[in-house]
Amino acid sequence: MTALQAAVDGVGVVQAPLPLVAHHLQSGRLVAPFAVTMRSKQAYRLVCRRGEEDLPKIARFRRWLKAEVAEAS
């Protein structure tokens, strides 16, 4: 199972290039739970299944990821 499929199935989250997740975002199967983006040669979005963006485990991961991005910037 890929990380993207795990997110679609509701058993994980994924950081992925926008072109790989765009149709999932457009269809509503996945959502980007926060609006932070980083400029790079590649674009990534953290996505999870709709309705799960406020789950504590996803909120904790989001906070951790934001801190890592801030530290790297």
PDB file of N, CA, C and O in Angstrom, chain B, residues numbered from 101:
ATOM      1  N   MET B 101       0.857  -1.183   0.000  1.00  0.00           N
ATOM      2  CA  MET B 101       0.000   0.000   0.000  1.00  0.00           C
ATOM      3  C   MET B 101       0.895   1.235   0.000  1.00  0.00           C
ATOM      4  O   MET B 101       1.842   1.314   0.783  1.00  0.00           O
ATOM      5  N   THR B 102       0.608   2.183  -0.856  1.00  0.00           N
ATOM      6  CA  THR B 102       1.386   3.413  -0.887  1.00  0.00           C
ATOM      7  C   THR B 102       0.881   4.361   0.193  1.00  0.00           C
ATOM      8  O   THR B 102      -0.224   4.192   0.709  1.00  0.00           O
ATOM      9  N   ALA B 103       1.686   5.347   0.530  1.00  0.00           N
ATOM     10  CA  ALA B 103       1.278   6.343   1.515  1.00  0.00           C
ATOM     11  C   ALA B 103       0.049   7.112   1.035  1.00  0.00           C
ATOM     12  O   ALA B 103      -0.838   7.424   1.830  1.00  0.00           O
ATOM     13  N   LEU B 104      -0.006   7.414  -0.251  1.00  0.00           N
ATOM     14  CA  LEU B 104      -1.159   8.129  -0.792  1.00  0.00           C
ATOM     15  C   LEU B 104      -2.421   7.288  -0.632  1.00  0.00           C
ATOM     16  O   LEU B 104      -3.457   7.802  -0.210  1.00  0.00           O
ATOM     17  N   GLN B 105      -2.345   6.010  -0.960  1.00  0.00           N
ATOM     18  CA  GLN B 105      -3.515   5.150  -0.813  1.00  0.00           C
ATOM     19  C   GLN B 105      -3.908   5.014   0.651  1.00  0.00           C
ATOM     20  O   GLN B 105      -5.095   4.932   0.967  1.00  0.00           O
ATOM     21  N   ALA B 106      -2.928   4.988   1.545  1.00  0.00           N
ATOM     22  CA  ALA B 106      -3.223   4.921   2.975  1.00  0.00           C
ATOM     23  C   ALA B 106      -4.021   6.144   3.410  1.00  0.00           C
ATOM     24  O   ALA B 106      -4.973   6.018   4.180  1.00  0.00           O
ATOM     25  N   ALA B 107      -3.645   7.324   2.927  1.00  0.00           N
ATOM     26  CA  ALA B 107      -4.401   8.534   3.271  1.00  0.00           C
ATOM     27  C   ALA B 107      -5.817   8.464   2.717  1.00  0.00           C
ATOM     28  O   ALA B 107      -6.768   8.803   3.421  1.00  0.00           O
ATOM     29  N   VAL B 108      -5.974   8.032   1.472  1.00  0.00           N
ATOM     30  CA  VAL B 108      -7.298   7.912   0.868  1.00  0.00           C
ATOM     31  C   VAL B 108      -8.148   6.918   1.665  1.00  0.00           C
ATOM     32  O   VAL B 108      -9.349   7.125   1.835  1.00  0.00           O
ATOM     33  N   ASP B 109      -7.522   5.837   2.154  1.00  0.00           N
ATOM     34  CA  ASP B 109      -8.243   4.816   2.909  1.00  0.00           C
ATOM     35  C   ASP B 109      -8.470   5.208   4.366  1.00  0.00           C
ATOM     36  O   ASP B 109      -9.153   4.495   5.102  1.00  0.00           O
ATOM     37  N   GLY B 110      -7.899   6.340   4.785  1.00  0.00           N
ATOM     38  CA  GLY B 110      -8.115   6.812   6.143  1.00  0.00           C
ATOM     39  C   GLY B 110      -7.213   6.193   7.185  1.00  0.00           C
ATOM     40  O   GLY B 110      -7.517   6.250   8.377  1.00  0.00           O
ATOM     41  N   VAL B 111      -6.103   5.600   6.762  1.00  0.00           N
ATOM     42  CA  VAL B 111      -5.184   4.977   7.713  1.00  0.00           C
ATOM     43  C   VAL B 111      -3.825   5.679   7.744  1.00  0.00           C
ATOM     44  O   VAL B 111      -2.838   5.103   8.201  1.00  0.00           O
ATOM     45  N   GLY B 112      -3.773   6.909   7.264  1.00  0.00           N
ATOM     46  CA  GLY B 112      -2.528   7.646   7.269  1.00  0.00           C
ATOM     47  C   GLY B 112      -2.682   9.012   6.668  1.00  0.00           C
ATOM     48  O   GLY B 112      -3.757   9.388   6.200  1.00  0.00           O
ATOM     49  N   VAL B 113      -1.607   9.747   6.684  1.00  0.00           N
ATOM     50  CA  VAL B 113      -1.529  11.051   6.019  1.00  0.00           C
ATOM     51  C   VAL B 113      -0.348  10.979   5.073  1.00  0.00           C
ATOM     52  O   VAL B 113       0.501  10.096   5.194  1.00  0.00           O
ATOM     53  N   VAL B 114      -0.295  11.899   4.141  1.00  0.00           N
ATOM     54  CA  VAL B 114       0.798  11.875   3.182  1.00  0.00           C
ATOM     55  C   VAL B 114       1.196  13.299   2.819  1.00  0.00           C
ATOM     56  O   VAL B 114       0.360  14.197   2.721  1.00  0.00           O
ATOM     57  N   GLN B 115       2.472  13.473   2.626  1.00  0.00           N
ATOM     58  CA  GLN B 115       3.005  14.706   2.062  1.00  0.00           C
ATOM     59  C   GLN B 115       3.396  14.335   0.647  1.00  0.00           C
ATOM     60  O   GLN B 115       4.260  13.484   0.433  1.00  0.00           O
ATOM     61  N   ALA B 116       2.753  14.981  -0.326  1.00  0.00           N
ATOM     62  CA  ALA B 116       2.937  14.547  -1.711  1.00  0.00           C
ATOM     63  C   ALA B 116       2.918  15.726  -2.662  1.00  0.00           C
ATOM     64  O   ALA B 116       2.372  16.781  -2.338  1.00  0.00           O
ATOM     65  N   PRO B 117       3.517  15.553  -3.843  1.00  0.00           N
ATOM     66  CA  PRO B 117       3.461  16.609  -4.851  1.00  0.00           C
ATOM     67  C   PRO B 117       2.009  16.873  -5.258  1.00  0.00           C
ATOM     68  O   PRO B 117       1.221  15.942  -5.427  1.00  0.00           O
ATOM     69  N   LEU B 118       1.677  18.131  -5.410  1.00  0.00           N
ATOM     70  CA  LEU B 118       0.305  18.516  -5.744  1.00  0.00           C
ATOM     71  C   LEU B 118      -0.244  17.775  -6.964  1.00  0.00           C
ATOM     72  O   LEU B 118      -1.401  17.355  -6.932  1.00  0.00           O
ATOM     73  N   PRO B 119       0.529  17.597  -8.034  1.00  0.00           N
ATOM     74  CA  PRO B 119      -0.048  16.878  -9.174  1.00  0.00           C
ATOM     75  C   PRO B 119      -0.518  15.462  -8.836  1.00  0.00           C
ATOM     76  O   PRO B 119      -1.440  14.949  -9.472  1.00  0.00           O
ATOM     77  N   LEU B 120       0.109  14.824  -7.838  1.00  0.00           N
ATOM     78  CA  LEU B 120      -0.296  13.473  -7.465  1.00  0.00           C
ATOM     79  C   LEU B 120      -1.584  13.441  -6.640  1.00  0.00           C
ATOM     80  O   LEU B 120      -2.297  12.438  -6.639  1.00  0.00           O
ATOM     81  N   VAL B 121      -1.879  14.531  -5.943  1.00  0.00           N
ATOM     82  CA  VAL B 121      -3.056  14.527  -5.065  1.00  0.00           C
ATOM     83  C   VAL B 121      -4.172  15.449  -5.545  1.00  0.00           C
ATOM     84  O   VAL B 121      -5.248  15.477  -4.949  1.00  0.00           O
ATOM     85  N   ALA B 122      -3.930  16.196  -6.605  1.00  0.00           N
ATOM     86  CA  ALA B 122      -4.903  17.209  -7.046  1.00  0.00           C
ATOM     87  C   ALA B 122      -6.286  16.615  -7.282  1.00  0.00           C
ATOM     88  O   ALA B 122      -7.282  17.189  -6.841  1.00  0.00           O
ATOM     89  N   HIS B 123      -6.371  15.478  -7.967  1.00  0.00           N
ATOM     90  CA  HIS B 123      -7.699  14.917  -8.251  1.00  0.00           C
ATOM     91  C   HIS B 123      -8.377  14.423  -6.974  1.00  0.00           C
ATOM     92  O   HIS B 123      -9.604  14.441  -6.885  1.00  0.00           O
ATOM     93  N   HIS B 124      -7.599  13.984  -5.988  1.00  0.00           N
ATOM     94  CA  HIS B 124      -8.186  13.582  -4.710  1.00  0.00           C
ATOM     95  C   HIS B 124      -8.710  14.799  -3.953  1.00  0.00           C
ATOM     96  O   HIS B 124      -9.745  14.728  -3.291  1.00  0.00           O
ATOM     97  N   LEU B 125      -7.990  15.914  -4.055  1.00  0.00           N
ATOM     98  CA  LEU B 125      -8.445  17.151  -3.414  1.00  0.00           C
ATOM     99  C   LEU B 125      -9.692  17.688  -4.112  1.00  0.00           C
ATOM    100  O   LEU B 125     -10.644  18.105  -3.453  1.00  0.00           O
ATOM    101  N   GLN B 126      -9.687  17.678  -5.429  1.00  0.00           N
ATOM    102  CA  GLN B 126     -10.828  18.189  -6.194  1.00  0.00           C
ATOM    103  C   GLN B 126     -12.081  17.346  -5.960  1.00  0.00           C
ATOM    104  O   GLN B 126     -13.188  17.881  -5.920  1.00  0.00           O
ATOM    105  N   SER B 127     -11.915  16.044  -5.807  1.00  0.00           N
ATOM    106  CA  SER B 127     -13.067  15.161  -5.602  1.00  0.00           C
ATOM    107  C   SER B 127     -13.561  15.192  -4.166  1.00  0.00           C
ATOM    108  O   SER B 127     -14.659  14.717  -3.877  1.00  0.00           O
ATOM    109  N   GLY B 128     -12.753  15.752  -3.254  1.00  0.00           N
ATOM    110  CA  GLY B 128     -13.143  15.814  -1.852  1.00  0.00           C
ATOM    111  C   GLY B 128     -12.754  14.592  -1.045  1.00  0.00           C
ATOM    112  O   GLY B 128     -13.063  14.517   0.144  1.00  0.00           O
ATOM    113  N   ARG B 129     -12.083  13.636  -1.665  1.00  0.00           N
ATOM    114  CA  ARG B 129     -11.652  12.451  -0.913  1.00  0.00           C
ATOM    115  C   ARG B 129     -10.554  12.783   0.085  1.00  0.00           C
ATOM    116  O   ARG B 129     -10.456  12.154   1.138  1.00  0.00           O
ATOM    117  N   LEU B 130      -9.729  13.772  -0.243  1.00  0.00           N
ATOM    118  CA  LEU B 130      -8.691  14.251   0.663  1.00  0.00           C
ATOM    119  C   LEU B 130      -8.825  15.757   0.815  1.00  0.00           C
ATOM    120  O   LEU B 130      -9.372  16.431  -0.058  1.00  0.00           O
ATOM    121  N   VAL B 131      -8.326  16.275   1.918  1.00  0.00           N
ATOM    122  CA  VAL B 131      -8.277  17.722   2.154  1.00  0.00           C
ATOM    123  C   VAL B 131      -6.878  18.084   2.626  1.00  0.00           C
ATOM    124  O   VAL B 131      -6.184  17.257   3.217  1.00  0.00           O
ATOM    125  N   ALA B 132      -6.470  19.305   2.369  1.00  0.00           N
ATOM    126  CA  ALA B 132      -5.220  19.842   2.896  1.00  0.00           C
ATOM    127  C   ALA B 132      -5.588  20.550   4.200  1.00  0.00           C
ATOM    128  O   ALA B 132      -6.214  21.609   4.158  1.00  0.00           O
ATOM    129  N   PRO B 133      -5.212  19.990   5.364  1.00  0.00           N
ATOM    130  CA  PRO B 133      -5.701  20.518   6.630  1.00  0.00           C
ATOM    131  C   PRO B 133      -5.110  21.855   7.072  1.00  0.00           C
ATOM    132  O   PRO B 133      -5.564  22.421   8.067  1.00  0.00           O
ATOM    133  N   PHE B 134      -4.123  22.368   6.370  1.00  0.00           N
ATOM    134  CA  PHE B 134      -3.651  23.716   6.657  1.00  0.00           C
ATOM    135  C   PHE B 134      -3.058  24.321   5.410  1.00  0.00           C
ATOM    136  O   PHE B 134      -2.689  23.608   4.477  1.00  0.00           O
ATOM    137  N   ALA B 135      -2.967  25.639   5.394  1.00  0.00           N
ATOM    138  CA  ALA B 135      -2.634  26.362   4.166  1.00  0.00           C
ATOM    139  C   ALA B 135      -1.154  26.714   4.031  1.00  0.00           C
ATOM    140  O   ALA B 135      -0.807  27.586   3.235  1.00  0.00           O
ATOM    141  N   VAL B 136      -0.288  26.065   4.779  1.00  0.00           N
ATOM    142  CA  VAL B 136       1.139  26.361   4.703  1.00  0.00           C
ATOM    143  C   VAL B 136       1.730  25.681   3.471  1.00  0.00           C
ATOM    144  O   VAL B 136       1.493  24.497   3.228  1.00  0.00           O
ATOM    145  N   THR B 137       2.489  26.433   2.711  1.00  0.00           N
ATOM    146  CA  THR B 137       3.207  25.866   1.575  1.00  0.00           C
ATOM    147  C   THR B 137       4.664  26.280   1.666  1.00  0.00           C
ATOM    148  O   THR B 137       4.995  27.286   2.294  1.00  0.00           O
ATOM    149  N   MET B 138       5.520  25.514   1.048  1.00  0.00           N
ATOM    150  CA  MET B 138       6.949  25.825   0.973  1.00  0.00           C
ATOM    151  C   MET B 138       7.340  25.892  -0.484  1.00  0.00           C
ATOM    152  O   MET B 138       6.940  25.042  -1.280  1.00  0.00           O
ATOM    153  N   ARG B 139       8.108  26.885  -0.834  1.00  0.00           N
ATOM    154  CA  ARG B 139       8.607  26.966  -2.197  1.00  0.00           C
ATOM    155  C   ARG B 139       9.768  25.995  -2.351  1.00  0.00           C
ATOM    156  O   ARG B 139      10.675  25.932  -1.521  1.00  0.00           O
ATOM    157  N   SER B 140       9.709  25.263  -3.412  1.00  0.00           N
ATOM    158  CA  SER B 140      10.804  24.373  -3.763  1.00  0.00           C
ATOM    159  C   SER B 140      10.641  24.027  -5.235  1.00  0.00           C
ATOM    160  O   SER B 140       9.711  24.488  -5.897  1.00  0.00           O
ATOM    161  N   LYS B 141      11.531  23.233  -5.722  1.00  0.00           N
ATOM    162  CA  LYS B 141      11.390  22.800  -7.107  1.00  0.00           C
ATOM    163  C   LYS B 141      10.206  21.858  -7.243  1.00  0.00           C
ATOM    164  O   LYS B 141       9.704  21.640  -8.345  1.00  0.00           O
ATOM    165  N   GLN B 142       9.764  21.305  -6.134  1.00  0.00           N
ATOM    166  CA  GLN B 142       8.596  20.435  -6.101  1.00  0.00           C
ATOM    167  C   GLN B 142       7.617  20.990  -5.075  1.00  0.00           C
ATOM    168  O   GLN B 142       8.031  21.569  -4.070  1.00  0.00           O
ATOM    169  N   ALA B 143       6.334  20.819  -5.320  1.00  0.00           N
ATOM    170  CA  ALA B 143       5.316  21.291  -4.382  1.00  0.00           C
ATOM    171  C   ALA B 143       4.688  20.090  -3.683  1.00  0.00           C
ATOM    172  O   ALA B 143       4.352  19.097  -4.329  1.00  0.00           O
ATOM    173  N   TYR B 144       4.531  20.179  -2.382  1.00  0.00           N
ATOM    174  CA  TYR B 144       3.936  19.116  -1.587  1.00  0.00           C
ATOM    175  C   TYR B 144       2.773  19.669  -0.787  1.00  0.00           C
ATOM    176  O   TYR B 144       2.751  20.851  -0.442  1.00  0.00           O
ATOM    177  N   ARG B 145       1.807  18.813  -0.493  1.00  0.00           N
ATOM    178  CA  ARG B 145       0.675  19.162   0.370  1.00  0.00           C
ATOM    179  C   ARG B 145       0.489  18.022   1.357  1.00  0.00           C
ATOM    180  O   ARG B 145       0.598  16.853   0.990  1.00  0.00           O
ATOM    181  N   LEU B 146       0.214  18.356   2.593  1.00  0.00           N
ATOM    182  CA  LEU B 146      -0.171  17.350   3.565  1.00  0.00           C
ATOM    183  C   LEU B 146      -1.667  17.159   3.397  1.00  0.00           C
ATOM    184  O   LEU B 146      -2.424  18.125   3.492  1.00  0.00           O
ATOM    185  N   VAL B 147      -2.097  15.958   3.155  1.00  0.00           N
ATOM    186  CA  VAL B 147      -3.516  15.693   2.939  1.00  0.00           C
ATOM    187  C   VAL B 147      -3.965  14.519   3.804  1.00  0.00           C
ATOM    188  O   VAL B 147      -3.170  13.661   4.185  1.00  0.00           O
ATOM    189  N   CYS B 148      -5.254  14.508   4.099  1.00  0.00           N
ATOM    190  CA  CYS B 148      -5.862  13.418   4.843  1.00  0.00           C
ATOM    191  C   CYS B 148      -7.309  13.292   4.386  1.00  0.00           C
ATOM    192  O   CYS B 148      -7.803  14.131   3.633  1.00  0.00           O
ATOM    193  N   ARG B 149      -7.976  12.258   4.837  1.00  0.00           N
ATOM    194  CA  ARG B 149      -9.349  12.046   4.424  1.00  0.00           C
ATOM    195  C   ARG B 149     -10.246  13.134   5.000  1.00  0.00           C
ATOM    196  O   ARG B 149     -10.071  13.558   6.143  1.00  0.00           O
ATOM    197  N   ARG B 150     -11.218  13.583   4.188  1.00  0.00           N
ATOM    198  CA  ARG B 150     -12.152  14.624   4.605  1.00  0.00           C
ATOM    199  C   ARG B 150     -12.801  14.220   5.927  1.00  0.00           C
ATOM    200  O   ARG B 150     -13.195  13.070   6.118  1.00  0.00           O
ATOM    201  N   GLY B 151     -12.903  15.192   6.831  1.00  0.00           N
ATOM    202  CA  GLY B 151     -13.502  14.955   8.136  1.00  0.00           C
ATOM    203  C   GLY B 151     -12.503  14.542   9.201  1.00  0.00           C
ATOM    204  O   GLY B 151     -12.827  14.535  10.389  1.00  0.00           O
ATOM    205  N   GLU B 152     -11.287  14.198   8.787  1.00  0.00           N
ATOM    206  CA  GLU B 152     -10.278  13.769   9.753  1.00  0.00           C
ATOM    207  C   GLU B 152      -9.210  14.830  10.007  1.00  0.00           C
ATOM    208  O   GLU B 152      -8.271  14.604  10.770  1.00  0.00           O
ATOM    209  N   GLU B 153      -9.356  15.978   9.371  1.00  0.00           N
ATOM    210  CA  GLU B 153      -8.311  17.007   9.484  1.00  0.00           C
ATOM    211  C   GLU B 153      -8.152  17.558  10.892  1.00  0.00           C
ATOM    212  O   GLU B 153      -7.105  18.119  11.214  1.00  0.00           O
ATOM    213  N   ASP B 154      -9.177  17.410  11.750  1.00  0.00           N
ATOM    214  CA  ASP B 154      -9.089  17.928  13.115  1.00  0.00           C
ATOM    215  C   ASP B 154      -8.851  16.845  14.156  1.00  0.00           C
ATOM    216  O   ASP B 154      -8.893  17.126  15.353  1.00  0.00           O
ATOM    217  N   LEU B 155      -8.602  15.611  13.724  1.00  0.00           N
ATOM    218  CA  LEU B 155      -8.291  14.548  14.680  1.00  0.00           C
ATOM    219  C   LEU B 155      -7.015  14.899  15.435  1.00  0.00           C
ATOM    220  O   LEU B 155      -6.084  15.444  14.841  1.00  0.00           O
ATOM    221  N   PRO B 156      -6.951  14.599  16.734  1.00  0.00           N
ATOM    222  CA  PRO B 156      -5.762  14.936  17.525  1.00  0.00           C
ATOM    223  C   PRO B 156      -4.455  14.407  16.932  1.00  0.00           C
ATOM    224  O   PRO B 156      -3.446  15.112  16.951  1.00  0.00           O
ATOM    225  N   LYS B 157      -4.455  13.184  16.409  1.00  0.00           N
ATOM    226  CA  LYS B 157      -3.200  12.643  15.875  1.00  0.00           C
ATOM    227  C   LYS B 157      -2.742  13.403  14.633  1.00  0.00           C
ATOM    228  O   LYS B 157      -1.540  13.550  14.412  1.00  0.00           O
ATOM    229  N   ILE B 158      -3.669  13.880  13.832  1.00  0.00           N
ATOM    230  CA  ILE B 158      -3.304  14.659  12.652  1.00  0.00           C
ATOM    231  C   ILE B 158      -2.882  16.062  13.070  1.00  0.00           C
ATOM    232  O   ILE B 158      -1.948  16.626  12.499  1.00  0.00           O
ATOM    233  N   ALA B 159      -3.562  16.627  14.059  1.00  0.00           N
ATOM    234  CA  ALA B 159      -3.181  17.954  14.575  1.00  0.00           C
ATOM    235  C   ALA B 159      -1.762  17.908  15.146  1.00  0.00           C
ATOM    236  O   ALA B 159      -0.973  18.825  14.921  1.00  0.00           O
ATOM    237  N   ARG B 160      -1.437  16.843  15.881  1.00  0.00           N
ATOM    238  CA  ARG B 160      -0.075  16.707  16.431  1.00  0.00           C
ATOM    239  C   ARG B 160       0.945  16.610  15.313  1.00  0.00           C
ATOM    240  O   ARG B 160       1.990  17.259  15.369  1.00  0.00           O
ATOM    241  N   PHE B 161       0.656  15.806  14.294  1.00  0.00           N
ATOM    242  CA  PHE B 161       1.581  15.664  13.168  1.00  0.00           C
ATOM    243  C   PHE B 161       1.741  16.991  12.438  1.00  0.00           C
ATOM    244  O   PHE B 161       2.850  17.360  12.050  1.00  0.00           O
ATOM    245  N   ARG B 162       0.640  17.706  12.251  1.00  0.00           N
ATOM    246  CA  ARG B 162       0.678  19.002  11.566  1.00  0.00           C
ATOM    247  C   ARG B 162       1.554  19.982  12.341  1.00  0.00           C
ATOM    248  O   ARG B 162       2.371  20.687  11.749  1.00  0.00           O
ATOM    249  N   ARG B 163       1.385  20.028  13.680  1.00  0.00           N
ATOM    250  CA  ARG B 163       2.216  20.926  14.502  1.00  0.00           C
ATOM    251  C   ARG B 163       3.694  20.550  14.384  1.00  0.00           C
ATOM    252  O   ARG B 163       4.555  21.421  14.252  1.00  0.00           O
ATOM    253  N   TRP B 164       3.980  19.243  14.433  1.00  0.00           N
ATOM    254  CA  TRP B 164       5.362  18.795  14.308  1.00  0.00           C
ATOM    255  C   TRP B 164       5.936  19.187  12.954  1.00  0.00           C
ATOM    256  O   TRP B 164       7.049  19.706  12.871  1.00  0.00           O
ATOM    257  N   LEU B 165       5.174  18.937  11.896  1.00  0.00           N
ATOM    258  CA  LEU B 165       5.648  19.245  10.556  1.00  0.00           C
ATOM    259  C   LEU B 165       5.884  20.739  10.378  1.00  0.00           C
ATOM    260  O   LEU B 165       6.892  21.145   9.800  1.00  0.00           O
ATOM    261  N   LYS B 166       4.952  21.564  10.875  1.00  0.00           N
ATOM    262  CA  LYS B 166       5.131  23.019  10.778  1.00  0.00           C
ATOM    263  C   LYS B 166       6.393  23.454  11.503  1.00  0.00           C
ATOM    264  O   LYS B 166       7.116  24.321  11.012  1.00  0.00           O
ATOM    265  N   ALA B 167       6.672  22.868  12.662  1.00  0.00           N
ATOM    266  CA  ALA B 167       7.886  23.213  13.412  1.00  0.00           C
ATOM    267  C   ALA B 167       9.125  22.803  12.634  1.00  0.00           C
ATOM    268  O   ALA B 167      10.108  23.543  12.597  1.00  0.00           O
ATOM    269  N   GLU B 168       9.086  21.629  12.013  1.00  0.00           N
ATOM    270  CA  GLU B 168      10.226  21.172  11.215  1.00  0.00           C
ATOM    271  C   GLU B 168      10.469  22.086  10.025  1.00  0.00           C
ATOM    272  O   GLU B 168      11.613  22.409   9.705  1.00  0.00           O
ATOM    273  N   VAL B 169       9.386  22.504   9.369  1.00  0.00           N
ATOM    274  CA  VAL B 169       9.514  23.400   8.213  1.00  0.00           C
ATOM    275  C   VAL B 169      10.069  24.743   8.664  1.00  0.00           C
ATOM    276  O   VAL B 169      10.937  25.314   8.003  1.00  0.00           O
ATOM    277  N   ALA B 170       9.571  25.249   9.789  1.00  0.00           N
ATOM    278  CA  ALA B 170      10.041  26.543  10.298  1.00  0.00           C
ATOM    279  C   ALA B 170      11.534  26.466  10.642  1.00  0.00           C
ATOM    280  O   ALA B 170      12.283  27.410  10.389  1.00  0.00           O
ATOM    281  N   GLU B 171      11.953  25.355  11.212  1.00  0.00           N
ATOM    282  CA  GLU B 171      13.346  25.196  11.582  1.00  0.00           C
ATOM    283  C   GLU B 171      14.240  25.091  10.349  1.00  0.00           C
ATOM    284  O   GLU B 171      15.378  25.560  10.362  1.00  0.00           O
ATOM    285  N   ALA B 172      13.730  24.485   9.300  1.00  0.00           N
ATOM    286  CA  ALA B 172      14.504  24.308   8.079  1.00  0.00           C
ATOM    287  C   ALA B 172      14.571  25.578   7.241  1.00  0.00           C
ATOM    288  O   ALA B 172      15.455  25.712   6.394  1.00  0.00           O
ATOM    289  N   SER B 173      13.659  26.501   7.461  1.00  0.00           N
ATOM    290  CA  SER B 173      13.598  27.724   6.636  1.00  0.00           C
ATOM    291  C   SER B 173      14.586  28.763   7.080  1.00  0.00           C
ATOM    292  O   SER B 173      14.655  29.841   6.490  1.00  0.00           O
TER     293      SER B 173
END
